Amino acid sequence: MIYKIIIFILIVLNIFLIFILNKKKIKNYFHKPKIKKIDITEAHEIFKLKEISKNLKGPKNDVIIKSFSISDSNNIVGMTSDKEAWIIASLSKISKNIFEFGTCSGKTTFIMALNANKDAKITSITLDPKDVIELSKKEQDNKVSFRNIKNESIYNKFLFSGESVEEKIKVIFQNSLNFDHKNFLGKMDLIFIDGGHTYSVVKNDSEKSFEMLNSNGIILWHDYVPGKRSAQDVVKYIHEISTEKKLYSIRGTSLVYYKNE
Ligand SMILES: C[S@@+](CC[C@H](N)C(=O)[O-])C[C@H]1O[C@@H](n2cnc3c(N)ncnc32)[C@H](O)[C@@H]1O
């Protein structure tokens, strides 16, 4: 009898171990992305590689950018990865009117401004830390994302504050749910949606973005990560609109890409 119990315990332990080791694979199986994944070189011609030699291809000038990284010891919250920032920066080089939902520390805003032309205009909307107290969670919003909005709405000075490129940037301190976008209709070349990650805010920011986009403008969403709790509402909204809009998930990033054509 004792042997049977030991064997039973060993089997249970093995199953547990297999589960722990394959947790990510199992999670990915149940949370499959529903939109097509592409390499960035397929998304826009500026990312197409130039041939250097028979076995070496490299970036074209269009995607050589000015950038910086944030060290791990500088505990800045809510940022894009360096690869994501590179993609946004490259697209900023060919964009005159840029809009960002969610400034946070201003890492991405700064990088956009460093790369956009002199006459480019970047507008970024964000919550004033002092207004966070007035926020209310809507019924369809997920709790973790709502909590994150509060945790990320802590800056009223930004990484670009006092820098010369600040002249290209205008920050609007306002809840995007109350933002009147009528002066921006059909004007934007590039929109980066990275504000509140609750369903009500993502839907609001995206619907306004589609109306603000010009005829060949581009929208990028941040944090499309199926299976990640705090990204649940972003994923849900993206999947909902993917039946009508041509959306692509960019490999190696959490970006979703859309281009008006
Ligand atoms: C993830 S952070 C943005 C990170 C930033 N885009 C970057 O790449 O460094 C989210 C930002 O969205 C802002 N935000 C959240 N909900 C918002 C809302 N309803 N209206 C305006 N801004 C909002 C927060 O205040 C915070 O600054």
The ligand as a Gaussian input file, in Angstrom:
#p B3LYP/6-31G(d) Opt

LIG

0 1
 C        1.477000      53.160000     -19.767000
 S        1.618000      54.843000     -19.345000
 C        2.159000      55.562000     -20.859000
 C        3.609000      55.281000     -21.178000
 C        4.163000      56.179000     -22.243000
 N        3.356000      56.162000     -23.435000
 C        5.583000      55.754000     -22.592000
 O        5.747000      55.058000     -23.596000
 O        6.522000      56.097000     -21.872000
 C       -0.073000      55.290000     -19.245000
 C       -0.356000      56.781000     -19.188000
 O       -1.735000      56.965000     -19.564000
 C       -2.316000      57.949000     -18.775000
 N       -3.766000      57.718000     -18.735000
 C       -4.428000      56.672000     -18.210000
 N       -5.758000      56.826000     -18.352000
 C       -5.931000      58.007000     -18.989000
 C       -7.069000      58.741000     -19.408000
 N       -8.317000      58.286000     -19.215000
 N       -6.875000      59.930000     -20.014000
 C       -5.625000      60.412000     -20.225000
 N       -4.517000      59.766000     -19.853000
 C       -4.658000      58.585000     -19.246000
 C       -1.664000      57.789000     -17.428000
 O       -1.776000      58.995000     -16.697000
 C       -0.220000      57.446000     -17.826000
 O        0.525000      58.626000     -17.962000

